[in-house]
Amino acid sequence: MSVGVVLSPITTLTNGDSVKSQSSFTEFYDGYGFFGQLMAFSTDEMYAVKLASPASLTVGGSAVSLPKVLSLASGWSWIPCPYQSVVPLSSGAPTFSYANGDQFKSQSSFSEFYEGYGWFGTLLELSPGAGYRVRVVTGGSASFSIQRR
């Protein structure tokens, strides 16, 4: 869906409000709307939104089909949480060959991977609607799996 349509319920948008993905951005201009390379949202990415005034936004839609394959770049990647409920990081992180020092970060917490142990840190769960920054030493294909309880 287009950035303008998704964010249209926010009535306090002002010049300079912006949305960024890992590789592109768009900025709001009064009387015009959003302008930039980022034209639409995707379930394949995480987004950072900067607003001059606080706002709440509820976005609906169909659940993401799992398993969901994505690519993790060597270094940092921005990824979404495709789950419909909170899941532990230990079982919810995409399947991947993590190495010592690989990291998951949310807006306020992080965990680091230790071979033979798993994830250690303050980030314990993945939450629906949240995005995460993931740093891996060696990039490759990763997959979010169907969570079974």
Secondary structure, DSSP 4 states (H G I P E B T S, - for coil): -BHHHHHTT-TT--TT-EEE-SS-EEEEETTTEEEES--B--TTS--EEE-SS--------PPPPSSEEEEEPSEEEEEE---SS-EEHHHHSPB----TT-EEE-SS-EEEEETTTEEEES--EE-TT-EEEEEESS-EEEEE-----
